[in-house]
Amino acid sequence: MNIKEAKQEVERTVRAYLSKDAYGDYRVDVVHQRPVLLIGAPGIGKTAIMQQIAQEMGIGLVSYSMTHHTRQSAIGLPYIEKKLYDGKEYAVSDYTMSEIISSVYAYREETGLKEGILFLDEINCVSETLSPAMLQFLQYKTFGNHPVPKGWVIVTAGNPPQYNKSVREFDVATLDRVKKMEVEPDFSVWKEYAKRNGVHPAVITYLEVKPSQFYVVESTIDGKAFVTARGWEDLSQMMQLYEEMGEPIDEGLCLQYLQHTAVAKEFALYYQLYQKYRSDYQVLDILEGKYGEDVVKRAKEARFDERVTLLSLLTDAVIGGMKETLGAEQDVEALYEQLKLLKAQSVEAEEPQPLAEVLKSLLDMRKKEFELRREKGLLGADAARTARKVIDDLERDLVLLAQKGNLDNKKAFQLLKKEFDKKVKALEQQAQKTKEQMEEMFGFVETVFGKEQEMLLLVTEMTSNYFSSRFIAKYGADKYYENNRDLLFYERGKDILKEISLLDGMMK
């Protein structure tokens, strides 16, 4: 299965294990809750999906890499305890609580989350002395004398032996106690994730043309040469930072993340070409309708790989605006909820407190909640950004009230509402500008290419992309609907993408 299918299956398993009967007891007894075992190549996202599942389900997540543990840290340290048996005192051996188990209890106390996932990575790389304890753990969910708290589902992960010399093959007795899933790299699934999480468009476009280079592991005379999904994503982030700093992105940088000389060289060459197209076409001018016949002529005469890159540049700019608009909308909605609370506790309360005091209390609460949730990994990137934005807005509101002096609660709230209305108006203007850019993009593509395969690719991208599909559903798009009347466009677009991968000549 691919990583998307694995995520869905792990989530289904967690939901099943956490389901309860009418008396509040877990319907699957702990001893029969087989730990999930994900076996897959390194860098394909096994750890990332654990974070996503926990955040989406609103449950906790405690992660450990088992390669870092000895028998003592996993099981606990022995100590002598005095006990009475038949009226006689004996010295007996006991164990302190395992570091892993104690971490789960500490997490529960700090967050208040009583259910969650205990994720143990590199599970098949444990030391020989720890192996017997791991078998006990997988069957009885205990380390030493201490069980994993009820409500915590165990998920484990490991690499196949061809990727890691430290891997120990599990025997039948162990495998018969786990729910095993084998995960394979899949570019089409990763591409969905990459587009939603802001991976550099040059990376995505390159891999659309060269999907075979998404995940490569080869043995050479110099050792292993490899490229992983993690490598592409980490390179993307560094590329974006280098671009902001004005630093060069060359083969040397690419090779630090894509540890395969040929792939790193090819991508570095493509990136130079990508940057040339970005400069030559002046995408923002196109989206404002300020392009001349020379641009139209060049696009019409361009080879197909150049056309695909141009489409990528256009959609990246437009979808970037859509993402910002949807994020601003989320910020406004979150701030609205805070203002509702503020109004209820001050203006509408039977015994109202000064609005500034209520606002200060609300702000302190949001800050504490944000710090705790961020520290414990309970916030995704979008949620964290919105939480920060709401805190910033509330802080500005508090400063504004202080500047205005002693206002009664009603006037103070009206002042804050006026500021909020400005944000709503700015959001409307931002959405309109983005919508106009989208219309210009469709108009340009239609002018240059007509309703041919380039238009099909554009419609496919705008239909399948997470942000554009949400934006269009909310704000509409006349030219998109006009070009997407035939529902076969999407499927035909996917066929064209397959054909692109067969093109050879981008690097020639």
Contacts in CASP RR format, 6 or more apart in sequence:
PFRMAT RR
TARGET T0000
AUTHOR 0000-0000-0000
METHOD contacts of the structure
MODEL  1
MNIKEAKQEVERTVRAYLSKDAYGDYRVDVVHQRPVLLIGAPGIGKTAIM
QQIAQEMGIGLVSYSMTHHTRQSAIGLPYIEKKLYDGKEYAVSDYTMSEI
ISSVYAYREETGLKEGILFLDEINCVSETLSPAMLQFLQYKTFGNHPVPK
GWVIVTAGNPPQYNKSVREFDVATLDRVKKMEVEPDFSVWKEYAKRNGVH
PAVITYLEVKPSQFYVVESTIDGKAFVTARGWEDLSQMMQLYEEMGEPID
EGLCLQYLQHTAVAKEFALYYQLYQKYRSDYQVLDILEGKYGEDVVKRAK
EARFDERVTLLSLLTDAVIGGMKETLGAEQDVEALYEQLKLLKAQSVEAE
EPQPLAEVLKSLLDMRKKEFELRREKGLLGADAARTARKVIDDLERDLVL
LAQKGNLDNKKAFQLLKKEFDKKVKALEQQAQKTKEQMEEMFGFVETVFG
KEQEMLLLVTEMTSNYFSSRFIAKYGADKYYENNRDLLFYERGKDILKEI
SLLDGMMK
1 9 0 8 1.000
1 181 0 8 1.000
1 182 0 8 1.000
1 183 0 8 1.000
1 184 0 8 1.000
2 183 0 8 1.000
2 184 0 8 1.000
2 185 0 8 1.000
2 186 0 8 1.000
2 189 0 8 1.000
3 44 0 8 1.000
3 45 0 8 1.000
3 46 0 8 1.000
3 49 0 8 1.000
3 183 0 8 1.000
3 185 0 8 1.000
3 186 0 8 1.000
3 189 0 8 1.000
3 190 0 8 1.000
4 186 0 8 1.000
4 189 0 8 1.000
4 192 0 8 1.000
6 38 0 8 1.000
6 46 0 8 1.000
6 49 0 8 1.000
6 181 0 8 1.000
6 183 0 8 1.000
7 49 0 8 1.000
7 52 0 8 1.000
7 53 0 8 1.000
9 181 0 8 1.000
10 36 0 8 1.000
10 38 0 8 1.000
10 49 0 8 1.000
10 50 0 8 1.000
10 53 0 8 1.000
10 155 0 8 1.000
10 181 0 8 1.000
11 53 0 8 1.000
11 56 0 8 1.000
11 57 0 8 1.000
13 36 0 8 1.000
13 153 0 8 1.000
13 179 0 8 1.000
14 53 0 8 1.000
14 57 0 8 1.000
14 59 0 8 1.000
14 116 0 8 1.000
14 117 0 8 1.000
14 153 0 8 1.000
14 155 0 8 1.000
15 57 0 8 1.000
16 27 0 8 1.000
16 28 0 8 1.000
17 26 0 8 1.000
17 28 0 8 1.000
17 33 0 8 1.000
17 151 0 8 1.000
17 153 0 8 1.000
18 26 0 8 1.000
18 59 0 8 1.000
18 115 0 8 1.000
18 116 0 8 1.000
18 151 0 8 1.000
18 153 0 8 1.000
19 26 0 8 1.000
19 27 0 8 1.000
19 28 0 8 1.000
20 26 0 8 1.000
20 27 0 8 1.000
21 27 0 8 1.000
26 150 0 8 1.000
26 151 0 8 1.000
30 141 0 8 1.000
30 147 0 8 1.000
30 150 0 8 1.000
31 139 0 8 1.000
31 140 0 8 1.000
31 141 0 8 1.000
33 141 0 8 1.000
33 153 0 8 1.000
33 154 0 8 1.000
34 177 0 8 1.000
34 178 0 8 1.000
34 179 0 8 1.000
35 138 0 8 1.000
35 141 0 8 1.000
35 153 0 8 1.000
35 154 0 8 1.000
35 155 0 8 1.000
35 156 0 8 1.000
35 177 0 8 1.000
35 178 0 8 1.000
35 179 0 8 1.000
36 153 0 8 1.000
36 154 0 8 1.000
36 155 0 8 1.000
36 156 0 8 1.000
36 178 0 8 1.000
36 179 0 8 1.000
36 181 0 8 1.000
37 123 0 8 1.000
37 156 0 8 1.000
37 157 0 8 1.000
37 158 0 8 1.000
37 175 0 8 1.000
37 178 0 8 1.000
37 179 0 8 1.000
37 180 0 8 1.000
37 181 0 8 1.000
38 46 0 8 1.000
38 155 0 8 1.000
38 156 0 8 1.000
38 157 0 8 1.000
38 158 0 8 1.000
38 181 0 8 1.000
38 183 0 8 1.000
39 124 0 8 1.000
39 157 0 8 1.000
39 158 0 8 1.000
39 159 0 8 1.000
39 160 0 8 1.000
39 180 0 8 1.000
39 181 0 8 1.000
39 182 0 8 1.000
39 183 0 8 1.000
40 46 0 8 1.000
40 157 0 8 1.000
40 158 0 8 1.000
40 159 0 8 1.000
40 160 0 8 1.000
40 163 0 8 1.000
40 182 0 8 1.000
40 183 0 8 1.000
40 184 0 8 1.000
41 159 0 8 1.000
41 160 0 8 1.000
41 163 0 8 1.000
41 183 0 8 1.000
41 184 0 8 1.000
41 185 0 8 1.000
41 215 0 8 1.000
41 217 0 8 1.000
41 228 0 8 1.000
42 159 0 8 1.000
42 163 0 8 1.000
42 164 0 8 1.000
42 228 0 8 1.000
42 230 0 8 1.000
43 228 0 8 1.000
43 229 0 8 1.000
43 230 0 8 1.000
43 231 0 8 1.000
44 183 0 8 1.000
44 184 0 8 1.000
44 185 0 8 1.000
44 190 0 8 1.000
44 215 0 8 1.000
44 228 0 8 1.000
44 229 0 8 1.000
44 230 0 8 1.000
45 229 0 8 1.000
45 230 0 8 1.000
46 121 0 8 1.000
46 157 0 8 1.000
46 158 0 8 1.000
46 183 0 8 1.000
47 63 0 8 1.000
47 119 0 8 1.000
47 121 0 8 1.000
47 157 0 8 1.000
50 61 0 8 1.000
50 63 0 8 1.000
50 117 0 8 1.000
50 119 0 8 1.000
50 155 0 8 1.000
51 61 0 8 1.000
51 377 0 8 1.000
51 380 0 8 1.000
53 117 0 8 1.000
54 60 0 8 1.000
54 61 0 8 1.000
54 116 0 8 1.000
54 117 0 8 1.000
54 377 0 8 1.000
54 378 0 8 1.000
55 377 0 8 1.000
55 378 0 8 1.000
55 379 0 8 1.000
55 380 0 8 1.000
55 383 0 8 1.000
58 113 0 8 1.000
58 378 0 8 1.000
59 113 0 8 1.000
59 115 0 8 1.000
59 116 0 8 1.000
59 117 0 8 1.000
60 107 0 8 1.000
60 111 0 8 1.000
60 113 0 8 1.000
60 115 0 8 1.000
60 116 0 8 1.000
60 117 0 8 1.000
60 376 0 8 1.000
60 378 0 8 1.000
61 116 0 8 1.000
61 117 0 8 1.000
61 119 0 8 1.000
61 377 0 8 1.000
62 100 0 8 1.000
62 103 0 8 1.000
62 104 0 8 1.000
62 107 0 8 1.000
62 116 0 8 1.000
62 117 0 8 1.000
62 118 0 8 1.000
62 119 0 8 1.000
62 152 0 8 1.000
63 119 0 8 1.000
63 120 0 8 1.000
63 121 0 8 1.000
64 100 0 8 1.000
64 103 0 8 1.000
64 118 0 8 1.000
64 119 0 8 1.000
64 120 0 8 1.000
64 121 0 8 1.000
65 120 0 8 1.000
65 121 0 8 1.000
65 122 0 8 1.000
66 74 0 8 1.000
66 120 0 8 1.000
66 121 0 8 1.000
66 122 0 8 1.000
66 123 0 8 1.000
66 125 0 8 1.000
66 126 0 8 1.000
66 130 0 8 1.000
66 134 0 8 1.000
67 122 0 8 1.000
67 125 0 8 1.000
67 126 0 8 1.000
67 166 0 8 1.000
69 99 0 8 1.000
69 100 0 8 1.000
69 126 0 8 1.000
69 130 0 8 1.000
70 127 0 8 1.000
70 129 0 8 1.000
70 130 0 8 1.000
71 127 0 8 1.000
71 129 0 8 1.000
71 130 0 8 1.000
71 133 0 8 1.000
73 98 0 8 1.000
73 99 0 8 1.000
73 100 0 8 1.000
74 98 0 8 1.000
74 99 0 8 1.000
74 100 0 8 1.000
74 130 0 8 1.000
74 133 0 8 1.000
74 143 0 8 1.000
75 95 0 8 1.000
75 98 0 8 1.000
75 133 0 8 1.000
75 143 0 8 1.000
75 144 0 8 1.000
76 95 0 8 1.000
76 96 0 8 1.000
76 97 0 8 1.000
76 98 0 8 1.000
76 99 0 8 1.000
76 143 0 8 1.000
76 144 0 8 1.000
77 95 0 8 1.000
77 96 0 8 1.000
78 93 0 8 1.000
78 94 0 8 1.000
78 95 0 8 1.000
79 93 0 8 1.000
79 94 0 8 1.000
79 95 0 8 1.000
79 96 0 8 1.000
80 91 0 8 1.000
80 92 0 8 1.000
80 93 0 8 1.000
80 94 0 8 1.000
81 91 0 8 1.000
81 92 0 8 1.000
81 93 0 8 1.000
81 94 0 8 1.000
82 89 0 8 1.000
82 90 0 8 1.000
82 91 0 8 1.000
82 92 0 8 1.000
83 89 0 8 1.000
83 90 0 8 1.000
83 92 0 8 1.000
84 90 0 8 1.000
94 145 0 8 1.000
95 144 0 8 1.000
95 145 0 8 1.000
95 146 0 8 1.000
97 105 0 8 1.000
97 146 0 8 1.000
98 143 0 8 1.000
98 144 0 8 1.000
98 146 0 8 1.000
100 118 0 8 1.000
100 120 0 8 1.000
100 143 0 8 1.000
101 143 0 8 1.000
101 146 0 8 1.000
101 147 0 8 1.000
101 148 0 8 1.000
104 118 0 8 1.000
104 148 0 8 1.000
104 149 0 8 1.000
104 152 0 8 1.000
105 149 0 8 1.000
107 113 0 8 1.000
107 376 0 8 1.000
108 114 0 8 1.000
108 149 0 8 1.000
110 372 0 8 1.000
110 376 0 8 1.000
111 372 0 8 1.000
111 373 0 8 1.000
111 376 0 8 1.000
111 378 0 8 1.000
114 149 0 8 1.000
114 151 0 8 1.000
115 151 0 8 1.000
115 152 0 8 1.000
116 151 0 8 1.000
116 152 0 8 1.000
116 153 0 8 1.000
117 152 0 8 1.000
117 153 0 8 1.000
117 154 0 8 1.000
117 155 0 8 1.000
118 148 0 8 1.000
118 152 0 8 1.000
118 153 0 8 1.000
118 154 0 8 1.000
118 155 0 8 1.000
119 155 0 8 1.000
119 156 0 8 1.000
119 157 0 8 1.000
120 154 0 8 1.000
120 155 0 8 1.000
120 156 0 8 1.000
120 157 0 8 1.000
121 156 0 8 1.000
121 157 0 8 1.000
121 158 0 8 1.000
122 157 0 8 1.000
122 158 0 8 1.000
122 159 0 8 1.000
123 134 0 8 1.000
123 156 0 8 1.000
123 157 0 8 1.000
123 158 0 8 1.000
124 158 0 8 1.000
124 159 0 8 1.000
124 167 0 8 1.000
124 168 0 8 1.000
124 169 0 8 1.000
124 170 0 8 1.000
125 158 0 8 1.000
125 159 0 8 1.000
125 164 0 8 1.000
125 166 0 8 1.000
125 167 0 8 1.000
125 168 0 8 1.000
126 134 0 8 1.000
126 168 0 8 1.000
128 168 0 8 1.000
131 168 0 8 1.000
133 143 0 8 1.000
133 144 0 8 1.000
134 174 0 8 1.000
135 173 0 8 1.000
135 174 0 8 1.000
135 177 0 8 1.000
136 142 0 8 1.000
136 144 0 8 1.000
137 143 0 8 1.000
138 154 0 8 1.000
138 156 0 8 1.000
138 174 0 8 1.000
138 177 0 8 1.000
138 178 0 8 1.000
139 177 0 8 1.000
140 147 0 8 1.000
141 147 0 8 1.000
141 148 0 8 1.000
141 154 0 8 1.000
142 148 0 8 1.000
148 154 0 8 1.000
156 178 0 8 1.000
158 164 0 8 1.000
158 167 0 8 1.000
159 167 0 8 1.000
160 167 0 8 1.000
161 167 0 8 1.000
161 169 0 8 1.000
162 217 0 8 1.000
163 217 0 8 1.000
170 178 0 8 1.000
185 214 0 8 1.000
185 215 0 8 1.000
185 228 0 8 1.000
185 229 0 8 1.000
187 207 0 8 1.000
187 211 0 8 1.000
187 214 0 8 1.000
187 215 0 8 1.000
190 214 0 8 1.000
190 229 0 8 1.000
191 204 0 8 1.000
191 207 0 8 1.000
191 208 0 8 1.000
192 464 0 8 1.000
192 466 0 8 1.000
194 203 0 8 1.000
194 204 0 8 1.000
194 232 0 8 1.000
194 233 0 8 1.000
194 236 0 8 1.000
195 204 0 8 1.000
195 319 0 8 1.000
195 465 0 8 1.000
195 466 0 8 1.000
196 466 0 8 1.000
196 467 0 8 1.000
197 233 0 8 1.000
197 381 0 8 1.000
198 236 0 8 1.000
199 232 0 8 1.000
199 233 0 8 1.000
199 236 0 8 1.000
200 235 0 8 1.000
200 236 0 8 1.000
200 239 0 8 1.000
200 240 0 8 1.000
201 312 0 8 1.000
201 313 0 8 1.000
201 315 0 8 1.000
201 316 0 8 1.000
202 239 0 8 1.000
202 270 0 8 1.000
202 271 0 8 1.000
202 274 0 8 1.000
202 312 0 8 1.000
203 232 0 8 1.000
203 235 0 8 1.000
203 236 0 8 1.000
203 239 0 8 1.000
203 267 0 8 1.000
204 312 0 8 1.000
205 274 0 8 1.000
205 308 0 8 1.000
205 309 0 8 1.000
205 312 0 8 1.000
206 213 0 8 1.000
206 267 0 8 1.000
206 270 0 8 1.000
206 271 0 8 1.000
206 274 0 8 1.000
207 213 0 8 1.000
207 214 0 8 1.000
207 232 0 8 1.000
208 308 0 8 1.000
208 497 0 8 1.000
208 500 0 8 1.000
208 501 0 8 1.000
209 305 0 8 1.000
209 308 0 8 1.000
209 500 0 8 1.000
209 501 0 8 1.000
209 503 0 8 1.000
209 506 0 8 1.000
210 266 0 8 1.000
210 501 0 8 1.000
210 506 0 8 1.000
211 501 0 8 1.000
212 501 0 8 1.000
213 227 0 8 1.000
213 263 0 8 1.000
213 266 0 8 1.000
213 267 0 8 1.000
214 227 0 8 1.000
214 229 0 8 1.000
214 232 0 8 1.000
215 227 0 8 1.000
215 228 0 8 1.000
215 229 0 8 1.000
216 225 0 8 1.000
216 226 0 8 1.000
216 227 0 8 1.000
216 260 0 8 1.000
216 263 0 8 1.000
217 224 0 8 1.000
217 225 0 8 1.000
217 226 0 8 1.000
217 227 0 8 1.000
218 224 0 8 1.000
218 225 0 8 1.000
218 226 0 8 1.000
218 260 0 8 1.000
219 225 0 8 1.000
224 259 0 8 1.000
225 259 0 8 1.000
225 260 0 8 1.000
225 261 0 8 1.000
226 259 0 8 1.000
226 260 0 8 1.000
227 258 0 8 1.000
227 259 0 8 1.000
227 260 0 8 1.000
227 263 0 8 1.000
231 257 0 8 1.000
231 258 0 8 1.000
232 257 0 8 1.000
232 258 0 8 1.000
234 257 0 8 1.000
235 253 0 8 1.000
235 254 0 8 1.000
235 256 0 8 1.000
235 257 0 8 1.000
235 258 0 8 1.000
238 253 0 8 1.000
238 257 0 8 1.000
239 249 0 8 1.000
239 253 0 8 1.000
239 271 0 8 1.000
242 248 0 8 1.000
242 249 0 8 1.000
242 253 0 8 1.000
243 249 0 8 1.000
249 268 0 8 1.000
249 271 0 8 1.000
250 268 0 8 1.000
251 264 0 8 1.000
251 265 0 8 1.000
251 268 0 8 1.000
252 264 0 8 1.000
252 268 0 8 1.000
253 268 0 8 1.000
254 264 0 8 1.000
254 265 0 8 1.000
254 267 0 8 1.000
254 268 0 8 1.000
254 271 0 8 1.000
255 261 0 8 1.000
255 264 0 8 1.000
258 264 0 8 1.000
258 267 0 8 1.000
266 507 0 8 1.000
269 507 0 8 1.000
270 506 0 8 1.000
270 507 0 8 1.000
273 309 0 8 1.000
273 506 0 8 1.000
274 309 0 8 1.000
274 313 0 8 1.000
277 306 0 8 1.000
277 309 0 8 1.000
277 310 0 8 1.000
277 313 0 8 1.000
278 313 0 8 1.000
280 298 0 8 1.000
281 295 0 8 1.000
281 298 0 8 1.000
281 299 0 8 1.000
281 310 0 8 1.000
281 313 0 8 1.000
282 291 0 8 1.000
282 295 0 8 1.000
283 313 0 8 1.000
283 314 0 8 1.000
283 317 0 8 1.000
284 317 0 8 1.000
285 291 0 8 1.000
286 295 0 8 1.000
286 314 0 8 1.000
286 440 0 8 1.000
286 441 0 8 1.000
286 444 0 8 1.000
287 314 0 8 1.000
287 317 0 8 1.000
287 318 0 8 1.000
287 437 0 8 1.000
287 440 0 8 1.000
287 441 0 8 1.000
288 437 0 8 1.000
288 440 0 8 1.000
289 440 0 8 1.000
289 444 0 8 1.000
291 444 0 8 1.000
296 447 0 8 1.000
296 448 0 8 1.000
299 307 0 8 1.000
299 310 0 8 1.000
299 448 0 8 1.000
299 449 0 8 1.000
300 448 0 8 1.000
300 449 0 8 1.000
302 310 0 8 1.000
304 500 0 8 1.000
304 503 0 8 1.000
305 503 0 8 1.000
305 505 0 8 1.000
305 506 0 8 1.000
307 449 0 8 1.000
307 454 0 8 1.000
308 457 0 8 1.000
308 500 0 8 1.000
311 445 0 8 1.000
311 454 0 8 1.000
311 457 0 8 1.000
311 458 0 8 1.000
311 461 0 8 1.000
314 441 0 8 1.000
314 444 0 8 1.000
314 445 0 8 1.000
314 458 0 8 1.000
315 441 0 8 1.000
315 458 0 8 1.000
315 461 0 8 1.000
315 462 0 8 1.000
315 465 0 8 1.000
315 468 0 8 1.000
317 437 0 8 1.000
318 434 0 8 1.000
318 437 0 8 1.000
318 438 0 8 1.000
318 441 0 8 1.000
318 468 0 8 1.000
319 462 0 8 1.000
319 465 0 8 1.000
319 467 0 8 1.000
319 468 0 8 1.000
320 467 0 8 1.000
321 434 0 8 1.000
321 437 0 8 1.000
322 434 0 8 1.000
322 438 0 8 1.000
322 467 0 8 1.000
322 468 0 8 1.000
322 470 0 8 1.000
322 471 0 8 1.000
323 467 0 8 1.000
324 430 0 8 1.000
324 434 0 8 1.000
325 427 0 8 1.000
325 430 0 8 1.000
325 431 0 8 1.000
325 434 0 8 1.000
325 471 0 8 1.000
326 467 0 8 1.000
326 470 0 8 1.000
326 471 0 8 1.000
327 382 0 8 1.000
327 385 0 8 1.000
327 386 0 8 1.000
328 426 0 8 1.000
328 427 0 8 1.000
328 430 0 8 1.000
329 427 0 8 1.000
329 431 0 8 1.000
330 382 0 8 1.000
330 386 0 8 1.000
331 386 0 8 1.000
331 389 0 8 1.000
331 390 0 8 1.000
331 393 0 8 1.000
331 423 0 8 1.000
332 420 0 8 1.000
332 423 0 8 1.000
332 424 0 8 1.000
332 427 0 8 1.000
334 386 0 8 1.000
334 387 0 8 1.000
334 389 0 8 1.000
334 390 0 8 1.000
335 389 0 8 1.000
335 390 0 8 1.000
335 393 0 8 1.000
335 394 0 8 1.000
335 420 0 8 1.000
335 423 0 8 1.000
336 420 0 8 1.000
338 362 0 8 1.000
338 366 0 8 1.000
338 390 0 8 1.000
338 394 0 8 1.000
339 413 0 8 1.000
339 416 0 8 1.000
339 417 0 8 1.000
339 420 0 8 1.000
341 362 0 8 1.000
342 355 0 8 1.000
342 358 0 8 1.000
342 359 0 8 1.000
342 362 0 8 1.000
342 413 0 8 1.000
342 416 0 8 1.000
343 413 0 8 1.000
345 352 0 8 1.000
345 353 0 8 1.000
345 358 0 8 1.000
345 362 0 8 1.000
346 352 0 8 1.000
346 353 0 8 1.000
346 354 0 8 1.000
346 355 0 8 1.000
346 358 0 8 1.000
346 409 0 8 1.000
346 412 0 8 1.000
346 413 0 8 1.000
347 355 0 8 1.000
347 409 0 8 1.000
347 410 0 8 1.000
347 413 0 8 1.000
352 409 0 8 1.000
354 409 0 8 1.000
355 401 0 8 1.000
355 407 0 8 1.000
355 409 0 8 1.000
355 412 0 8 1.000
355 413 0 8 1.000
356 398 0 8 1.000
356 401 0 8 1.000
356 402 0 8 1.000
356 412 0 8 1.000
359 394 0 8 1.000
359 397 0 8 1.000
359 398 0 8 1.000
359 401 0 8 1.000
360 398 0 8 1.000
362 394 0 8 1.000
363 391 0 8 1.000
363 394 0 8 1.000
363 395 0 8 1.000
363 398 0 8 1.000
366 387 0 8 1.000
366 390 0 8 1.000
366 391 0 8 1.000
366 394 0 8 1.000
367 391 0 8 1.000
369 387 0 8 1.000
370 379 0 8 1.000
370 384 0 8 1.000
370 387 0 8 1.000
370 388 0 8 1.000
370 391 0 8 1.000
372 378 0 8 1.000
373 379 0 8 1.000
373 387 0 8 1.000
374 384 0 8 1.000
374 387 0 8 1.000
379 387 0 8 1.000
393 423 0 8 1.000
396 419 0 8 1.000
397 416 0 8 1.000
397 419 0 8 1.000
400 415 0 8 1.000
400 416 0 8 1.000
400 419 0 8 1.000
401 407 0 8 1.000
401 412 0 8 1.000
401 415 0 8 1.000
401 416 0 8 1.000
404 412 0 8 1.000
404 415 0 8 1.000
407 415 0 8 1.000
431 475 0 8 1.000
434 471 0 8 1.000
434 475 0 8 1.000
435 475 0 8 1.000
435 476 0 8 1.000
435 477 0 8 1.000
438 462 0 8 1.000
438 477 0 8 1.000
438 479 0 8 1.000
438 480 0 8 1.000
439 477 0 8 1.000
439 478 0 8 1.000
439 479 0 8 1.000
441 458 0 8 1.000
442 458 0 8 1.000
442 477 0 8 1.000
442 479 0 8 1.000
442 480 0 8 1.000
442 483 0 8 1.000
443 479 0 8 1.000
445 454 0 8 1.000
445 455 0 8 1.000
445 458 0 8 1.000
446 455 0 8 1.000
446 479 0 8 1.000
446 483 0 8 1.000
448 454 0 8 1.000
449 455 0 8 1.000
451 483 0 8 1.000
453 493 0 8 1.000
453 496 0 8 1.000
455 483 0 8 1.000
456 489 0 8 1.000
456 492 0 8 1.000
456 493 0 8 1.000
456 496 0 8 1.000
457 493 0 8 1.000
457 496 0 8 1.000
457 497 0 8 1.000
458 483 0 8 1.000
459 480 0 8 1.000
459 483 0 8 1.000
459 484 0 8 1.000
459 489 0 8 1.000
459 490 0 8 1.000
459 493 0 8 1.000
460 489 0 8 1.000
460 490 0 8 1.000
460 492 0 8 1.000
460 493 0 8 1.000
460 494 0 8 1.000
460 496 0 8 1.000
460 497 0 8 1.000
461 468 0 8 1.000
462 468 0 8 1.000
462 469 0 8 1.000
462 472 0 8 1.000
462 477 0 8 1.000
462 480 0 8 1.000
463 469 0 8 1.000
463 484 0 8 1.000
463 489 0 8 1.000
463 490 0 8 1.000
464 490 0 8 1.000
472 480 0 8 1.000
483 489 0 8 1.000
484 490 0 8 1.000
END
